[in-house]
Each structure stands twice: as structure tokens, then as C-alpha cells.
Amino acid sequence: MTDALERDALWEDFRRVVNMTSQELAAWLRVRDADEATEPLPKRAGTPTGQHVLAILRKRRTDLTGDDLRVMREVVDTVTERADLENEPEPETTAGDTRRRHRLMTLGHDPLKG
């Protein structure tokens, strides 16, 4: 596989697993970081990875950097790994499911979205 083909395949995988729009992710990152007293500045809300995913969603495929590709691989691997775990015969149905969903949403993947 050539670099261009690998980049295209990664782009498609990333866009498949990141099922939240940039607007949805930005809103989620702000909500997740807000507390009773303050809300962070929009550009500082969320984890560094969540912010990086948000930046990638706003880019064109041709503008991706090496660091973008690294984060995209991490996100695809994390979301895919979680999906594999959830498809086990007896999935866990506890409060941990909400925490897991929220962690994945920080990466731009909402498991409850179709």
C-alpha cells in the first residue's frame, strides 16, 4: 500500500468511527468540562485528544499532518477495540457503560448514534 492509499484508508476509517459532527463534539467538550461555577473557554474545553479530533474534523484530507494521522490511528483503534468488547456474548450493563460512552464521545464517537 502506498502512503496515499494508507492515508485515504485511515481517513475513511476515522470518518466512519467518528460519528459526531464538529459542532456536536465541540458542544460535548464544553459540557463535559463545565462545572457549577465555570465553563471553560471553547478552545480550551475537553481533553487534548478531543481538541485534536475536533481540529481534524475541521480539516480537509489534504491538510492532515503526521500528528493528525497519529491521533486518527489512536481514535480508530480505541473505538474499534471498544466496539469489539461490546459485542462479546455478555456485555457489561452497569454505570460503567455511561462512563465508557462519555469517554468515547470525547473522541467523537457516540455509541448510541446509528
N, CA, C and O atoms as a GROMACS GRO file, in nm:
protein
  456
    1MET      N    1   0.084  -0.118   0.000
    1MET     CA    2   0.000   0.000   0.000
    1MET      C    3   0.088   0.124   0.000
    1MET      O    4   0.188   0.130   0.072
    2THR      N    5   0.052   0.221  -0.078
    2THR     CA    6   0.129   0.345  -0.080
    2THR      C    7   0.083   0.437   0.031
    2THR      O    8  -0.020   0.415   0.094
    3ASP      N    9   0.161   0.540   0.056
    3ASP     CA   10   0.126   0.635   0.160
    3ASP      C   11  -0.009   0.700   0.133
    3ASP      O   12  -0.089   0.720   0.225
    4ALA      N   13  -0.035   0.734   0.008
    4ALA     CA   14  -0.162   0.798  -0.026
    4ALA      C   15  -0.279   0.702   0.000
    4ALA      O   16  -0.383   0.744   0.050
    5LEU      N   17  -0.261   0.576  -0.034
    5LEU     CA   18  -0.367   0.478  -0.009
    5LEU      C   19  -0.388   0.456   0.140
    5LEU      O   20  -0.502   0.444   0.186
    6GLU      N   21  -0.280   0.451   0.216
    6GLU     CA   22  -0.291   0.436   0.362
    6GLU      C   23  -0.362   0.556   0.423
    6GLU      O   24  -0.448   0.540   0.509
    7ARG      N   25  -0.326   0.674   0.378
    7ARG     CA   26  -0.389   0.798   0.429
    7ARG      C   27  -0.538   0.797   0.397
    7ARG      O   28  -0.620   0.831   0.482
    8ASP      N   29  -0.573   0.758   0.273
    8ASP     CA   30  -0.714   0.754   0.234
    8ASP      C   31  -0.791   0.651   0.316
    8ASP      O   32  -0.903   0.678   0.359
    9ALA      N   33  -0.732   0.534   0.339
    9ALA     CA   34  -0.798   0.430   0.418
    9ALA      C   35  -0.816   0.476   0.562
    9ALA      O   36  -0.922   0.454   0.621
   10LEU      N   37  -0.714   0.540   0.620
   10LEU     CA   38  -0.724   0.590   0.756
   10LEU      C   39  -0.831   0.699   0.764
   10LEU      O   40  -0.909   0.702   0.859
   11TRP      N   41  -0.836   0.787   0.666
   11TRP     CA   42  -0.936   0.894   0.661
   11TRP      C   43  -1.077   0.832   0.663
   11TRP      O   44  -1.164   0.875   0.739
   12GLU      N   45  -1.098   0.730   0.579
   12GLU     CA   46  -1.230   0.665   0.573
   12GLU      C   47  -1.263   0.596   0.705
   12GLU      O   48  -1.376   0.606   0.752
   13ASP      N   49  -1.167   0.527   0.765
   13ASP     CA   50  -1.190   0.461   0.894
   13ASP      C   51  -1.222   0.564   1.002
   13ASP      O   52  -1.313   0.544   1.082
   14PHE      N   53  -1.147   0.672   1.004
   14PHE     CA   54  -1.168   0.778   1.103
   14PHE      C   55  -1.307   0.838   1.087
   14PHE      O   56  -1.379   0.856   1.185
   15ARG      N   57  -1.345   0.870   0.964
   15ARG     CA   58  -1.476   0.931   0.940
   15ARG      C   59  -1.589   0.832   0.972
   15ARG      O   60  -1.700   0.874   1.005
   16ARG      N   61  -1.562   0.703   0.962
   16ARG     CA   62  -1.662   0.602   0.996
   16ARG      C   63  -1.682   0.593   1.147
   16ARG      O   64  -1.795   0.586   1.194
   17VAL      N   65  -1.572   0.592   1.224
   17VAL     CA   66  -1.584   0.574   1.369
   17VAL      C   67  -1.617   0.705   1.441
   17VAL      O   68  -1.682   0.703   1.546
   18VAL      N   69  -1.575   0.817   1.387
   18VAL     CA   70  -1.609   0.947   1.447
   18VAL      C   71  -1.743   0.988   1.388
   18VAL      O   72  -1.751   1.047   1.280
   19ASN      N   73  -1.849   0.954   1.461
   19ASN     CA   74  -1.983   0.975   1.408
   19ASN      C   75  -2.051   1.102   1.463
   19ASN      O   76  -2.170   1.122   1.440
   20MET      N   77  -1.976   1.185   1.534
   20MET     CA   78  -2.029   1.313   1.580
   20MET      C   79  -1.977   1.422   1.487
   20MET      O   80  -1.865   1.415   1.438
   21THR      N   81  -2.060   1.522   1.463
   21THR     CA   82  -2.015   1.635   1.382
   21THR      C   83  -1.921   1.721   1.465
   21THR      O   84  -1.912   1.704   1.587
   22SER      N   85  -1.852   1.812   1.400
   22SER     CA   86  -1.763   1.901   1.475
   22SER      C   87  -1.843   1.987   1.573
   22SER      O   88  -1.795   2.017   1.682
   23GLN      N   89  -1.965   2.027   1.535
   23GLN     CA   90  -2.049   2.105   1.625
   23GLN      C   91  -2.091   2.023   1.747
   23GLN      O   92  -2.089   2.073   1.860
   24GLU      N   93  -2.129   1.897   1.725
   24GLU     CA   94  -2.168   1.811   1.836
   24GLU      C   95  -2.051   1.785   1.930
   24GLU      O   96  -2.066   1.789   2.052
   25LEU      N   97  -1.934   1.759   1.873
   25LEU     CA   98  -1.817   1.732   1.956
   25LEU      C   99  -1.777   1.857   2.034
   25LEU      O  100  -1.746   1.848   2.153
   26ALA      N  101  -1.777   1.972   1.970
   26ALA     CA  102  -1.742   2.096   2.040
   26ALA      C  103  -1.837   2.122   2.156
   26ALA      O  104  -1.794   2.160   2.265
   27ALA      N  105  -1.966   2.101   2.134
   27ALA     CA  106  -2.064   2.120   2.241
   27ALA      C  107  -2.042   2.019   2.353
   27ALA      O  108  -2.049   2.055   2.470
   28TRP      N  109  -2.015   1.894   2.317
   28TRP     CA  110  -1.991   1.791   2.419
   28TRP      C  111  -1.867   1.825   2.502
   28TRP      O  112  -1.870   1.811   2.624
   29LEU      N  113  -1.761   1.868   2.439
   29LEU     CA  114  -1.639   1.900   2.513
   29LEU      C  115  -1.664   2.015   2.610
   29LEU      O  116  -1.611   2.014   2.722
   30ARG      N  117  -1.742   2.114   2.570
   30ARG     CA  118  -1.774   2.226   2.659
   30ARG      C  119  -1.859   2.178   2.777
   30ARG      O  120  -1.834   2.216   2.892
   31VAL      N  121  -1.959   2.097   2.749
   31VAL     CA  122  -2.048   2.045   2.855
   31VAL      C  123  -1.970   1.957   2.951
   31VAL      O  124  -1.986   1.968   3.073
   32ARG      N  125  -1.887   1.873   2.898
   32ARG     CA  126  -1.812   1.778   2.981
   32ARG      C  127  -1.719   1.851   3.078
   32ARG      O  128  -1.701   1.806   3.192
   33ASP      N  129  -1.661   1.961   3.036
   33ASP     CA  130  -1.567   2.035   3.120
   33ASP      C  131  -1.634   2.139   3.210
   33ASP      O  132  -1.571   2.192   3.302
   34ALA      N  133  -1.759   2.169   3.184
   34ALA     CA  134  -1.828   2.272   3.263
   34ALA      C  135  -1.858   2.219   3.403
   34ALA      O  136  -1.886   2.100   3.422
   35ASP      N  137  -1.853   2.308   3.500
   35ASP     CA  138  -1.896   2.272   3.634
   35ASP      C  139  -1.995   2.377   3.683
   35ASP      O  140  -2.035   2.465   3.607
   36GLU      N  141  -2.033   2.369   3.807
   36GLU     CA  142  -2.135   2.460   3.859
   36GLU      C  143  -2.092   2.606   3.852
   36GLU      O  144  -2.176   2.694   3.834
   37ALA      N  145  -1.963   2.632   3.867
   37ALA     CA  146  -1.918   2.771   3.876
   37ALA      C  147  -1.867   2.827   3.744
   37ALA      O  148  -1.883   2.947   3.718
   38THR      N  149  -1.808   2.745   3.661
   38THR     CA  150  -1.745   2.799   3.540
   38THR      C  151  -1.764   2.707   3.421
   38THR      O  152  -1.794   2.588   3.434
   39GLU      N  153  -1.746   2.764   3.306
   39GLU     CA  154  -1.741   2.689   3.182
   39GLU      C  155  -1.612   2.731   3.113
   39GLU      O  156  -1.584   2.850   3.104
   40PRO      N  157  -1.533   2.634   3.064
   40PRO     CA  158  -1.405   2.670   3.002
   40PRO      C  159  -1.425   2.747   2.872
   40PRO      O  160  -1.531   2.742   2.810
   41LEU      N  161  -1.321   2.816   2.831
   41LEU     CA  162  -1.324   2.880   2.700
   41LEU      C  163  -1.340   2.771   2.596
   41LEU      O  164  -1.279   2.664   2.609
   42PRO      N  165  -1.420   2.794   2.493
   42PRO     CA  166  -1.447   2.689   2.394
   42PRO      C  167  -1.322   2.625   2.336
   42PRO      O  168  -1.320   2.505   2.312
   43LYS      N  169  -1.218   2.704   2.313
   43LYS     CA  170  -1.096   2.649   2.253
   43LYS      C  171  -1.012   2.570   2.352
   43LYS      O  172  -0.915   2.506   2.314
   44ARG      N  173  -1.049   2.574   2.480
   44ARG     CA  174  -0.974   2.501   2.583
   44ARG      C  175  -1.055   2.389   2.645
   44ARG      O  176  -1.005   2.320   2.734
   45ALA      N  177  -1.178   2.368   2.600
   45ALA     CA  178  -1.264   2.266   2.658
   45ALA      C  179  -1.224   2.128   2.608
   45ALA      O  180  -1.190   2.110   2.491
   46GLY      N  181  -1.230   2.032   2.697
   46GLY     CA  182  -1.204   1.894   2.659
   46GLY      C  183  -1.060   1.853   2.676
   46GLY      O  184  -0.973   1.932   2.712
   47THR      N  185  -1.037   1.727   2.648
   47THR     CA  186  -0.902   1.672   2.657
   47THR      C  187  -0.821   1.717   2.536
   47THR      O  188  -0.878   1.758   2.435
   48PRO      N  189  -0.689   1.709   2.545
   48PRO     CA  190  -0.608   1.742   2.428
   48PRO      C  191  -0.643   1.655   2.307
   48PRO      O  192  -0.646   1.704   2.194
   49THR      N  193  -0.670   1.527   2.330
   49THR     CA  194  -0.707   1.440   2.218
   49THR      C  195  -0.841   1.481   2.160
   49THR      O  196  -0.858   1.484   2.038
   50GLY      N  197  -0.937   1.512   2.246
   50GLY     CA  198  -1.067   1.558   2.198
   50GLY      C  199  -1.055   1.685   2.116
   50GLY      O  200  -1.121   1.699   2.013
   51GLN      N  201  -0.972   1.777   2.161
   51GLN     CA  202  -0.948   1.900   2.085
   51GLN      C  203  -0.882   1.871   1.951
   51GLN      O  204  -0.912   1.934   1.850
   52HIS      N  205  -0.790   1.774   1.951
   52HIS     CA  206  -0.722   1.738   1.827
   52HIS      C  207  -0.821   1.674   1.729
   52HIS      O  208  -0.818   1.704   1.610
   53VAL      N  209  -0.909   1.587   1.778
   53VAL     CA  210  -1.011   1.527   1.692
   53VAL      C  211  -1.098   1.637   1.632
   53VAL      O  212  -1.130   1.634   1.514
   54LEU      N  213  -1.136   1.733   1.715
   54LEU     CA  214  -1.218   1.845   1.667
   54LEU      C  215  -1.145   1.921   1.556
   54LEU      O  216  -1.206   1.957   1.455
   55ALA      N  217  -1.016   1.945   1.574
   55ALA     CA  218  -0.938   2.014   1.471
   55ALA      C  219  -0.932   1.932   1.342
   55ALA      O  220  -0.941   1.988   1.232
   56ILE      N  221  -0.917   1.801   1.355
   56ILE     CA  222  -0.912   1.713   1.236
   56ILE      C  223  -1.045   1.718   1.161
   56ILE      O  224  -1.047   1.722   1.038
   57LEU      N  225  -1.155   1.717   1.235
   57LEU     CA  226  -1.287   1.722   1.170
   57LEU      C  227  -1.305   1.848   1.087
   57LEU      O  228  -1.384   1.850   0.993
   58ARG      N  229  -1.233   1.951   1.122
   58ARG     CA  230  -1.245   2.079   1.051
   58ARG      C  231  -1.145   2.093   0.937
   58ARG      O  232  -1.138   2.198   0.871
   59LYS      N  233  -1.066   1.988   0.914
   59LYS     CA  234  -0.964   1.993   0.808
   59LYS      C  235  -1.008   1.916   0.684
   59LYS      O  236  -1.099   1.833   0.688
   60ARG      N  237  -0.940   1.946   0.575
   60ARG     CA  238  -0.953   1.866   0.454
   60ARG      C  239  -0.850   1.754   0.460
   60ARG      O  240  -0.747   1.767   0.526
   61ARG      N  241  -0.877   1.648   0.394
   61ARG     CA  242  -0.786   1.532   0.392
   61ARG      C  243  -0.645   1.572   0.349
   61ARG      O  244  -0.548   1.518   0.401
   62THR      N  245  -0.634   1.664   0.257
   62THR     CA  246  -0.503   1.704   0.205
   62THR      C  247  -0.424   1.789   0.304
   62THR      O  248  -0.304   1.808   0.285
   63ASP      N  249  -0.489   1.838   0.408
   63ASP     CA  250  -0.421   1.924   0.506
   63ASP      C  251  -0.374   1.850   0.631
   63ASP      O  252  -0.324   1.912   0.725
   64LEU      N  253  -0.390   1.718   0.633
   64LEU     CA  254  -0.353   1.641   0.752
   64LEU      C  255  -0.202   1.640   0.773
   64LEU      O  256  -0.124   1.632   0.678
   65THR      N  257  -0.163   1.647   0.900
   65THR     CA  258  -0.021   1.640   0.936
   65THR      C  259   0.009   1.500   0.989
   65THR      O  260  -0.081   1.419   1.009
   66GLY      N  261   0.136   1.473   1.011
   66GLY     CA  262   0.176   1.346   1.070
   66GLY      C  263   0.115   1.326   1.208
   66GLY      O  264   0.075   1.216   1.243
   67ASP      N  265   0.108   1.433   1.286
   67ASP     CA  266   0.046   1.425   1.419
   67ASP      C  267  -0.103   1.395   1.408
   67ASP      O  268  -0.158   1.320   1.489
   68ASP      N  269  -0.169   1.454   1.308
   68ASP     CA  270  -0.311   1.424   1.284
   68ASP      C  271  -0.330   1.275   1.255
   68ASP      O  272  -0.421   1.212   1.308
   69LEU      N  273  -0.244   1.221   1.171
   69LEU     CA  274  -0.254   1.079   1.134
   69LEU      C  275  -0.235   0.990   1.256
   69LEU      O  276  -0.303   0.889   1.270
   70ARG      N  277  -0.143   1.028   1.344
   70ARG     CA  278  -0.119   0.950   1.466
   70ARG      C  279  -0.243   0.949   1.553
   70ARG      O  280  -0.284   0.844   1.603
   71VAL      N  281  -0.304   1.065   1.573
   71VAL     CA  282  -0.426   1.075   1.656
   71VAL      C  283  -0.540   0.998   1.590
   71VAL      O  284  -0.616   0.930   1.658
   72MET      N  285  -0.552   1.009   1.459
   72MET     CA  286  -0.658   0.937   1.388
   72MET      C  287  -0.643   0.786   1.409
   72MET      O  288  -0.742   0.717   1.432
   73ARG      N  289  -0.521   0.735   1.400
   73ARG     CA  290  -0.497   0.591   1.424
   73ARG      C  291  -0.538   0.552   1.566
   73ARG      O  292  -0.603   0.450   1.587
   74GLU      N  293  -0.499   0.635   1.664
   74GLU     CA  294  -0.533   0.608   1.804
   74GLU      C  295  -0.685   0.604   1.823
   74GLU      O  296  -0.736   0.515   1.891
   75VAL      N  297  -0.755   0.699   1.764
   75VAL     CA  298  -0.900   0.705   1.778
   75VAL      C  299  -0.965   0.583   1.714
   75VAL      O  300  -1.052   0.520   1.774
   76VAL      N  301  -0.925   0.550   1.593
   76VAL     CA  302  -0.981   0.434   1.524
   76VAL      C  303  -0.956   0.308   1.606
   76VAL      O  304  -1.046   0.227   1.625
   77ASP      N  305  -0.833   0.290   1.654
   77ASP     CA  306  -0.800   0.172   1.735
   77ASP      C  307  -0.882   0.166   1.862
   77ASP      O  308  -0.935   0.061   1.897
   78THR      N  309  -0.895   0.278   1.932
   78THR     CA  310  -0.969   0.282   2.059
   78THR      C  311  -1.116   0.252   2.036
   78THR      O  312  -1.173   0.169   2.107
   79VAL      N  313  -1.177   0.317   1.940
   79VAL     CA  314  -1.321   0.297   1.915
   79VAL      C  315  -1.346   0.155   1.866
   79VAL      O  316  -1.443   0.091   1.909
   80THR      N  317  -1.262   0.105   1.777
   80THR     CA  318  -1.279  -0.030   1.725
   80THR      C  319  -1.263  -0.133   1.836
   80THR      O  320  -1.339  -0.229   1.844
   81GLU      N  321  -1.164  -0.113   1.921
   81GLU     CA  322  -1.142  -0.204   2.034
   81GLU      C  323  -1.262  -0.205   2.126
   81GLU      O  324  -1.306  -0.312   2.170
   82ARG      N  325  -1.317  -0.088   2.157
   82ARG     CA  326  -1.436  -0.080   2.243
   82ARG      C  327  -1.555  -0.149   2.179
   82ARG      O  328  -1.631  -0.218   2.247
   83ALA      N  329  -1.572  -0.131   2.048
   83ALA     CA  330  -1.684  -0.194   1.979
   83ALA      C  331  -1.671  -0.346   1.985
   83ALA      O  332  -1.770  -0.416   2.003
   84ASP      N  333  -1.549  -0.397   1.970
   84ASP     CA  334  -1.527  -0.541   1.980
   84ASP      C  335  -1.562  -0.592   2.118
   84ASP      O  336  -1.623  -0.698   2.131
   85LEU      N  337  -1.525  -0.518   2.222
   85LEU     CA  338  -1.556  -0.558   2.360
   85LEU      C  339  -1.707  -0.558   2.384
   85LEU      O  340  -1.758  -0.645   2.454
   86GLU      N  341  -1.776  -0.462   2.327
   86GLU     CA  342  -1.920  -0.451   2.348
   86GLU      C  343  -1.996  -0.562   2.277
   86GLU      O  344  -2.111  -0.590   2.312
   87ASN      N  345  -1.936  -0.627   2.178
   87ASN     CA  346  -2.002  -0.734   2.104
   87ASN      C  347  -1.977  -0.872   2.164
   87ASN      O  348  -2.012  -0.973   2.105
   88GLU      N  349  -1.916  -0.875   2.282
   88GLU     CA  350  -1.895  -1.003   2.349
   88GLU      C  351  -2.029  -1.059   2.391
   88GLU      O  352  -2.126  -0.984   2.402
   89PRO      N  353  -2.038  -1.191   2.416
   89PRO     CA  354  -2.166  -1.255   2.447
   89PRO      C  355  -2.243  -1.193   2.564
   89PRO      O  356  -2.365  -1.180   2.556
   90GLU      N  357  -2.175  -1.155   2.670
   90GLU     CA  358  -2.244  -1.098   2.786
   90GLU      C  359  -2.188  -0.959   2.817
   90GLU      O  360  -2.103  -0.945   2.905
   91PRO      N  361  -2.235  -0.857   2.746
   91PRO     CA  362  -2.182  -0.723   2.771
   91PRO      C  363  -2.217  -0.674   2.912
   91PRO      O  364  -2.321  -0.710   2.967
   92GLU      N  365  -2.131  -0.595   2.965
   92GLU     CA  366  -2.148  -0.538   3.097
   92GLU      C  367  -2.259  -0.432   3.093
   92GLU      O  368  -2.258  -0.346   3.005
   93THR      N  369  -2.354  -0.439   3.186
   93THR     CA  370  -2.461  -0.340   3.189
   93THR      C  371  -2.461  -0.273   3.326
   93THR      O  372  -2.544  -0.303   3.411
   94THR      N  373  -2.368  -0.183   3.344
   94THR     CA  374  -2.356  -0.113   3.471
   94THR      C  375  -2.340   0.035   3.445
   94THR      O  376  -2.346   0.081   3.331
   95ALA      N  377  -2.319   0.109   3.552
   95ALA     CA  378  -2.295   0.253   3.538
   95ALA      C  379  -2.169   0.279   3.457
   95ALA      O  380  -2.152   0.389   3.404
   96GLY      N  381  -2.081   0.180   3.446
   96GLY     CA  382  -1.961   0.194   3.365
   96GLY      C  383  -1.993   0.219   3.219
   96GLY      O  384  -1.912   0.277   3.146
   97ASP      N  385  -2.111   0.174   3.175
   97ASP     CA  386  -2.150   0.196   3.036
   97ASP      C  387  -2.159   0.345   3.004
   97ASP      O  388  -2.118   0.389   2.897
   98THR      N  389  -2.213   0.422   3.098
   98THR     CA  390  -2.223   0.567   3.077
   98THR      C  391  -2.086   0.630   3.073
   98THR      O  392  -2.059   0.715   2.988
   99ARG      N  393  -1.998   0.588   3.162
   99ARG     CA  394  -1.861   0.642   3.162
   99ARG      C  395  -1.790   0.606   3.032
   99ARG      O  396  -1.720   0.688   2.974
  100ARG      N  397  -1.809   0.482   2.987
  100ARG     CA  398  -1.746   0.439   2.862
  100ARG      C  399  -1.800   0.522   2.746
  100ARG      O  400  -1.724   0.566   2.660
  101ARG      N  401  -1.932   0.543   2.743
  101ARG     CA  402  -1.992   0.623   2.636
  101ARG      C  403  -1.934   0.764   2.638
  101ARG      O  404  -1.899   0.818   2.533
  102HIS      N  405  -1.923   0.823   2.756
  102HIS     CA  406  -1.870   0.960   2.766
  102HIS      C  407  -1.724   0.967   2.722
  102HIS      O  408  -1.684   1.065   2.659
  103ARG      N  409  -1.644   0.866   2.756
  103ARG     CA  410  -1.504   0.864   2.710
  103ARG      C  411  -1.499   0.858   2.558
  103ARG      O  412  -1.421   0.929   2.496
  104LEU      N  413  -1.582   0.772   2.499
  104LEU     CA  414  -1.583   0.761   2.353
  104LEU      C  415  -1.634   0.889   2.288
  104LEU      O  416  -1.586   0.929   2.182
  105MET      N  417  -1.731   0.954   2.350
  105MET     CA  418  -1.782   1.080   2.294
  105MET      C  419  -1.673   1.187   2.295
  105MET      O  420  -1.672   1.274   2.208
  106THR      N  421  -1.583   1.182   2.392
  106THR     CA  422  -1.472   1.276   2.395
  106THR      C  423  -1.382   1.258   2.272
  106THR      O  424  -1.310   1.350   2.233
  107LEU      N  425  -1.386   1.139   2.213
  107LEU     CA  426  -1.310   1.110   2.091
  107LEU      C  427  -1.394   1.132   1.964
  107LEU      O  428  -1.346   1.111   1.853
  108GLY      N  429  -1.520   1.174   1.982
  108GLY     CA  430  -1.605   1.200   1.866
  108GLY      C  431  -1.693   1.082   1.826
  108GLY      O  432  -1.754   1.085   1.719
  109HIS      N  433  -1.700   0.978   1.910
  109HIS     CA  434  -1.781   0.861   1.878
  109HIS      C  435  -1.891   0.844   1.983
  109HIS      O  436  -1.863   0.822   2.101
  110ASP      N  437  -2.014   0.854   1.939
  110ASP     CA  438  -2.127   0.829   2.028
  110ASP      C  439  -2.182   0.691   1.996
  110ASP      O  440  -2.242   0.671   1.890
  111PRO      N  441  -2.161   0.593   2.086
  111PRO     CA  442  -2.206   0.456   2.057
  111PRO      C  443  -2.358   0.444   2.042
  111PRO      O  444  -2.406   0.345   1.987
  112LEU      N  445  -2.434   0.542   2.090
  112LEU     CA  446  -2.579   0.534   2.077
  112LEU      C  447  -2.628   0.589   1.944
  112LEU      O  448  -2.746   0.576   1.911
  113LYS      N  449  -2.540   0.652   1.867
  113LYS     CA  450  -2.577   0.701   1.734
  113LYS      C  451  -2.570   0.586   1.635
  113LYS      O  452  -2.484   0.499   1.646
  114GLY      N  453  -2.660   0.588   1.540
  114GLY     CA  454  -2.664   0.481   1.439
  114GLY      C  455  -2.550   0.480   1.345
  114GLY      O  456  -2.544   0.395   1.256
   0.00000   0.00000   0.00000
